[in-house]
Amino acid sequence: MERSILHMDLDTFFVSVERLLDSRLRDRPILIGGSGDRGVVAACSYEARAFGVHSAMPMRMARELCPEAIVIHGNSATYSAHSQAVTEIVRESVPVVEKASVDEFYADLTGVDRFLGTYKMASELRSRIALETGLPLSFGLSINKTVSKVATGVAKPNNQLRIASGEEKTFLAPLSVRKIPMVGEKMYQSLRNLGVQTIGTVQEMPVDLLQQVFGKPGKTLWEKAQGVDPTPVVPTQERKSISAERTFERDTLDAQKLEGLLTAMVENLCFQLRRGDKVTSEITLKIRYADFETQTKQRKIPYTSADHVLIPLAKSLFRELHSRRLMVRLVGVRFGGLVGGGMQFQLFEQEARVHQLYEALDAVRKKYGDRAVVRASGLHARSIGGASNPFDGGPPMLLARRRQ
């Protein structure tokens, strides 16, 4: 049976939520993010984009480009609540749903056409979301994820587009190669150096040439350009967690050692969050004493994946929970309430330089290993067992020792 894959994206989600709360913001250029000169744009309206503004741009530059823009700090809890409202509607309406981020969904409608037709169903779902939440939504519908996502981008703002089976290559050919989801800035520049600007050019290139230039991703790029993408829609659960814990060979009273270990664990978990484009809204600290008594302490927090925010929180919870009179057998930390859309949420709280610093550090870790760059206070932490990674469904995560 031929697949029917729906991609849905809430148009300028954060801006749309703010306009729901204050109708005076409609048709006005809006910047959401840090309001200081060193702040970063987390989101912006189409009116602001017309001036060259885009997300992740320093707020100072955005205000220079669009001096009439209204700057709003933003509230991640409010956005999360509206995202959840949309999620509940989608899950009630379609059989298989994958929530890709806070404002983006995939749905597998294969077989639904036997009853009322996939395009009609998707159209009715879009109308229902707009009616019940007041939020504008665009969608793309095709036989796979890649083509549907590209179709959504073409349909925006606040519209819908169906690509009939067999028309994928024709639809993609005239579009910029940047439209293919996997093409980032580095790959785009490499393609430009090869004289490639449109997807149609990639369609005509030998797959061997792309593999020589990009390795295995070159073949994937070629397949996506042909409109081929077998990736399934994977049902997701709204709440996930990621954790790490360490059981000591010998029980310890050394609080400094325990805090250093916590630093190493939190630092690595934060990297795992950012690598999976996730943020957490809940941190839990766990201590098990020599007599096997186990205590935990939990705290709700604004969405983040920043080391400099979560490490002090973990240490604070540890100091509140720890009894210096008892030997410690195990210490652990858990991040819960994970959602996608990591970069967007992070930009609300991070200054431009801090955001750039994390990007640079994470790039080093991706190339040389999770422990290639560590804080001095966590430098002597041994390998940590018992951490689960919800992003790849693999075995317990182990932190590698720092490379010498």
C-alpha positions in Angstrom: 0.0 0.0 0.0 1.3 3.4 -1.0 2.1 5.6 2.0 0.5 8.9 2.8 2.5 11.1 5.1 1.3 14.4 6.5 3.7 17.1 7.8 2.2 20.0 9.9 3.9 23.1 11.1 2.4 25.9 13.3 3.2 29.1 11.5 5.5 31.5 13.5 4.3 29.6 16.6 5.6 31.9 19.3 4.5 35.0 17.5 1.1 33.5 16.9 0.7 32.7 20.6 1.6 36.3 21.5 -1.0 37.6 19.1 -3.6 35.4 20.6 -2.9 37.0 23.9 -2.8 40.5 22.5 -4.6 41.2 19.3 -2.9 44.6 19.0 0.2 42.7 17.8 -1.4 41.5 14.6 0.3 42.7 11.4 3.1 44.3 13.4 6.8 43.3 13.2 7.5 41.1 16.3 10.8 40.0 17.7 10.8 37.4 20.5 13.9 36.7 22.6 16.4 38.4 24.8 15.7 42.1 25.0 19.2 43.3 25.8 21.8 44.2 23.2 23.5 40.8 23.7 20.2 38.9 23.5 19.3 36.6 20.7 16.1 36.4 18.5 14.3 33.2 19.3 11.5 33.9 16.8 10.2 36.7 14.6 7.1 37.5 12.6 6.9 37.5 8.8 6.7 41.3 8.9 10.1 41.3 10.6 11.6 38.8 8.3 10.8 41.1 5.4 13.6 43.3 6.9 16.1 40.5 6.8 15.6 39.4 10.4 15.8 35.7 11.3 16.0 33.4 14.4 19.3 33.1 16.2 20.3 36.6 15.0 21.7 38.9 17.7 18.8 41.1 19.0 20.9 44.3 18.5 21.3 43.5 14.8 17.6 42.6 14.4 16.5 45.9 16.0 18.9 47.8 13.7 17.3 46.1 10.7 13.8 46.6 11.9 13.7 49.5 14.4 9.9 49.5 14.4 9.7 45.9 15.7 8.0 45.2 19.1 10.4 43.1 21.3 8.8 40.5 23.6 10.8 38.4 26.0 8.5 35.4 25.6 7.3 32.8 28.1 8.2 29.2 27.5 5.5 27.8 29.8 2.8 29.6 27.8 4.1 28.3 24.5 4.4 24.8 26.0 0.7 24.9 27.1 -0.5 25.9 23.6 1.7 23.3 22.0 0.1 20.6 24.3 -3.4 21.8 23.3 -2.5 21.2 19.6 -0.9 17.9 20.3 -4.0 16.6 22.0 -6.1 17.5 19.0 -3.7 15.8 16.6 -3.5 12.6 18.6 -7.3 12.4 18.9 -7.6 12.8 15.1 -4.9 10.6 13.4 -3.7 7.0 14.0 0.1 7.5 14.1 1.6 10.8 15.2 5.3 11.9 15.6 5.8 15.2 17.4 9.0 16.4 15.8 9.3 19.6 17.9 7.1 22.0 19.9 5.4 23.2 16.8 5.9 20.5 14.2 4.2 17.1 13.6 4.3 14.1 11.2 1.3 11.8 10.8 1.0 8.6 8.9 -2.4 8.6 7.2 -1.8 5.5 5.1 -5.0 3.6 4.5 -7.2 6.4 5.7 -8.1 7.1 2.0 -10.4 4.0 2.0 -12.7 5.9 4.3 -12.7 9.6 3.6 -9.5 10.5 1.8 -6.2 11.7 3.3 -6.3 15.2 1.9 -9.8 15.8 3.1 -8.9 14.5 6.5 -5.8 16.7 6.7 -7.8 19.7 5.7 -10.4 19.1 8.3 -7.7 18.6 11.0 -6.1 21.9 10.0 -9.4 23.7 10.3 -10.2 22.1 13.6 -6.8 23.2 15.1 -7.4 26.8 13.9 -10.9 26.8 15.2 -10.2 25.3 18.7 -6.8 26.9 19.4 -6.8 30.1 17.2 -3.3 29.1 15.8 -2.5 29.2 12.1 -1.2 25.9 10.6 0.3 24.9 7.3 0.7 21.3 6.0 2.2 19.3 3.3 1.0 15.9 2.1 2.9 13.3 0.0 4.2 9.8 0.1 7.1 10.5 2.5 8.5 12.8 5.2 11.0 14.8 3.1 8.6 15.8 0.3 5.8 16.6 2.8 8.1 18.8 4.9 9.3 20.7 1.8 5.7 21.1 0.7 4.8 22.6 4.0 7.5 25.2 3.6 6.2 26.1 0.1 2.6 26.3 1.3 3.4 28.8 4.1 2.1 31.0 5.5 -1.2 29.5 6.7 -1.9 27.2 3.7 -1.7 23.6 2.5 -0.2 21.7 -0.4 -0.6 18.1 -1.6 2.0 16.5 -3.9 0.5 13.7 -5.9 2.3 10.3 -6.1 4.8 10.4 -9.0 5.2 14.2 -9.0 7.8 14.4 -6.3 10.8 15.0 -8.6 9.0 17.5 -10.7 7.9 19.4 -7.5 11.4 19.4 -6.0 13.5 20.2 -9.1 13.1 24.0 -9.3 13.5 24.6 -5.5 16.7 25.7 -3.8 18.8 22.8 -2.5 18.5 24.5 1.0 14.9 23.2 1.0 16.1 19.6 1.6 15.9 19.3 5.4 19.3 17.7 5.9 21.2 20.5 4.1 22.8 22.8 6.6 25.1 25.7 6.1 28.2 23.7 5.7 26.8 21.3 3.1 25.1 24.1 1.3 28.4 26.0 0.9 30.0 22.8 -0.4 27.2 22.3 -2.9 27.5 26.0 -4.0 31.2 25.4 -4.6 30.2 22.6 -6.9 27.9 25.0 -8.8 24.8 23.4 -7.3 21.9 25.7 -6.4 18.7 23.8 -7.2 17.4 20.3 -6.2 17.1 19.6 -9.9 20.8 19.8 -10.3 21.3 17.3 -7.6 18.8 15.0 -9.3 21.0 14.9 -12.4 24.3 14.4 -10.6 26.0 10.9 -10.3 25.4 9.5 -6.8 29.0 8.4 -6.7 30.2 12.0 -7.0 28.0 13.1 -4.0 29.3 10.1 -2.0 32.9 11.2 -2.8 32.3 14.7 -1.5 30.0 14.0 1.5 30.5 10.3 2.3 27.4 8.3 3.2 25.2 11.5 3.6 25.9 12.1 -0.1 23.8 9.1 -1.0 21.0 10.2 1.3 21.1 13.7 -0.2 20.7 12.2 -3.7 17.8 10.0 -2.6 16.0 12.8 -1.0 16.5 15.0 -4.1 14.8 12.2 -6.1 11.9 12.4 -3.7 12.8 9.1 -2.0 12.6 8.8 1.8 11.6 5.5 3.5 11.9 7.0 7.0 8.9 5.9 9.0 6.7 8.1 11.2 7.7 7.0 14.7 5.0 7.5 17.4 6.4 9.6 20.3 5.4 10.1 23.9 5.1 13.7 25.1 7.1 13.2 28.3 10.5 11.7 28.2 13.5 11.7 30.5 17.3 11.3 30.4 19.4 10.4 33.4 22.8 9.3 34.7 23.8 7.8 38.0 27.0 6.4 39.6 27.4 3.7 42.2 30.7 3.9 44.0 33.0 0.9 44.6 33.5 2.4 48.1 31.0 4.6 49.9 32.2 8.1 50.4 31.7 11.2 52.5 33.7 13.4 50.1 31.1 16.2 49.2 33.6 17.8 46.8 34.0 14.6 44.9 30.3 14.1 44.7 29.7 17.6 43.4 32.5 17.2 40.8 30.8 14.0 39.7 27.4 15.7 39.5 29.0 18.4 37.4 30.4 15.9 34.9 27.0 14.1 34.7 25.0 17.2 34.2 27.5 18.6 31.6 27.2 15.4 29.6 23.4 15.2 29.9 23.1 18.8 28.7 25.2 17.9 25.6 22.9 14.9 25.0 19.8 17.2 25.2 21.3 19.7 22.7 22.4 17.0 20.4 18.8 15.7 20.4 17.4 19.2 20.0 15.6 18.8 23.4 15.1 20.9 26.5 14.1 19.9 30.0 11.6 21.4 32.4 12.3 19.2 35.4 15.5 18.2 37.3 15.6 15.4 39.9 18.6 14.7 42.2 19.0 11.2 43.7 21.2 10.0 46.6 21.4 6.5 48.0 23.2 6.1 51.3 25.3 3.2 52.6 22.3 1.7 54.4 20.4 1.7 51.0 18.1 4.5 52.0 17.3 6.4 48.9 16.2 10.1 48.8 15.2 12.3 45.8 14.5 15.9 45.4 12.8 17.4 42.3 12.4 20.9 40.9 10.4 22.3 38.0 12.3 24.8 35.9 11.9 26.9 32.8 12.8 25.0 29.6 16.6 24.8 29.1 19.5 22.6 28.1 22.2 25.0 29.3 25.1 23.7 31.5 25.5 27.0 33.3 21.8 26.9 34.4 21.5 23.2 35.2 24.8 22.5 37.0 24.1 25.1 39.8 20.6 23.7 40.1 21.9 20.2 40.5 24.4 21.3 43.2 21.8 23.3 45.0 19.5 20.2 45.2 22.4 18.1 46.3 23.2 20.4 49.2 19.6 20.5 50.2 19.4 16.7 50.2 22.8 15.5 51.4 23.4 14.5 55.0 27.1 14.8 55.7 26.8 12.3 58.6 26.0 9.4 56.2 28.2 7.7 53.7 27.0 7.9 50.1 26.7 4.8 47.9 25.1 6.3 44.8 24.4 9.7 43.3 22.3 10.4 40.2 20.5 13.2 38.3 17.5 13.0 36.0 16.1 15.5 33.5 12.4 15.1 32.8 9.6 16.8 30.9 11.6 16.9 27.7 10.3 18.6 24.6 11.7 19.4 21.2 12.5 22.8 19.7 15.6 23.0 21.8 17.3 25.9 20.1 14.2 28.1 20.2 13.7 27.7 23.9 17.4 28.1 24.7 17.5 31.4 22.9 15.1 33.0 25.3 17.6 32.8 28.1 21.0 32.7 26.4 23.0 35.7 25.2 24.5 35.5 21.7 28.0 34.7 22.9 26.8 32.0 25.3 24.8 30.3 22.5 27.8 30.5 20.2 30.0 29.0 22.9 27.8 26.0 23.3 27.7 25.5 19.6 31.5 25.5 19.5 31.9 23.1 22.5 29.3 20.7 21.1 31.0 20.6 17.7 34.3 19.5 19.5 32.4 16.9 21.5 30.7 15.5 18.4 34.0 15.1 16.7 36.2 13.9 19.5 33.8 12.4 22.1 31.4 13.5 24.8 34.3 14.1 27.3 36.6 15.8 24.9 35.8 19.2 26.7 34.9 19.2 30.4 34.8 21.6 33.2 37.7 21.5 35.6 35.5 20.6 38.5 34.3 17.5 36.7 37.7 16.6 35.2 38.4 13.6 37.4 35.0 12.0 37.2 35.2 8.3 36.2 33.0 6.7 33.7 29.4 7.0 34.6 26.9 4.1 34.1 23.2 3.8 34.2 22.2 6.7 32.0 19.5 6.2 29.4 19.4 8.1 26.2 15.8 8.6 24.9 17.0 10.0 21.6 18.4 6.8 20.0 16.8 4.1 22.1 20.2 2.5 22.5 21.9 0.9 25.5 22.8 2.8 28.7 25.0 5.8 27.9 28.6 5.7 29.1 30.7 8.9 29.4 34.1 8.4 27.8 37.3 9.6 29.6 38.7 12.9 28.6 41.1 12.5 25.7 44.7 13.3 26.6 
